[in-house]
Amino acid sequence: MPKMKTRKAAASRYKVTGTGKVKYKKQGSRHILTKKTSKRKRKLRKLSVLSAPETKRVKLLMPYA
């Protein structure tokens, strides 16, 4: 049986932790930052964790993660 291919688009957007949770970078921190508050920009810097149903969908795209 050949190896399954990883979807590279998903691999570049998501990282899997040791416990199996999926981390991702929040949207909205690329441009038009002048109108966003400092508090909002600070919170956008941190990685976030996907919900359980979304995690199942992402793991289908990354079979070896």
C-alpha positions as CSV (number, residue, x, y, z in Angstrom):
1,M,0.0,0.0,0.0
2,P,1.5,3.4,-0.9
3,K,1.9,6.2,1.6
4,M,-0.9,8.7,1.9
5,K,0.0,12.2,0.8
6,T,-0.3,15.1,3.3
7,R,-2.2,18.2,2.1
8,K,0.5,20.8,2.1
9,A,-2.0,23.7,2.4
10,A,-3.2,22.2,5.7
11,A,0.3,21.3,6.9
12,S,1.4,25.0,6.5
13,R,-1.6,26.3,8.4
14,Y,-1.9,23.9,11.3
15,K,0.5,22.4,13.8
16,V,-0.4,19.3,15.9
17,T,0.6,19.3,19.6
18,G,1.9,16.2,21.4
19,T,-1.5,15.6,22.9
20,G,-3.2,15.7,19.5
21,K,-4.7,19.2,19.6
22,V,-4.4,21.4,16.5
23,K,-3.0,24.9,16.8
24,Y,-3.5,27.6,14.2
25,K,-2.7,31.3,13.8
26,K,-5.7,33.7,14.1
27,Q,-6.8,35.7,11.1
28,G,-6.8,39.5,10.9
29,S,-3.2,40.4,11.9
30,R,-1.8,41.0,8.4
31,H,-2.9,44.5,7.4
32,I,-5.1,47.4,8.3
33,L,-3.6,47.3,11.8
34,T,-4.0,51.0,12.5
35,K,-7.7,50.8,13.3
36,K,-7.3,47.8,15.6
37,T,-6.7,48.3,19.3
38,S,-3.4,47.3,21.0
39,K,-5.3,44.7,23.0
40,R,-6.8,43.2,19.9
41,K,-3.5,43.0,18.1
42,R,-1.8,41.5,21.2
43,K,-4.5,38.7,21.3
44,L,-4.1,38.0,17.6
45,R,-0.4,37.2,18.1
46,K,-1.1,34.1,20.1
47,L,-1.9,30.7,18.6
48,S,-5.3,29.3,19.1
49,V,-6.6,25.7,19.4
50,L,-9.2,24.3,17.1
51,S,-12.5,22.9,18.4
52,A,-13.0,19.1,18.5
53,P,-15.2,18.8,15.3
54,E,-12.8,21.0,13.3
55,T,-9.8,19.0,14.6
56,K,-11.3,15.8,13.1
57,R,-11.6,17.5,9.7
58,V,-8.1,18.8,9.7
59,K,-6.6,15.5,10.7
60,L,-8.1,13.9,7.6
61,L,-6.0,16.2,5.6
62,M,-2.8,15.4,7.5
63,P,-2.8,11.6,7.9
64,Y,0.6,11.4,9.7
65,A,0.2,14.3,12.2
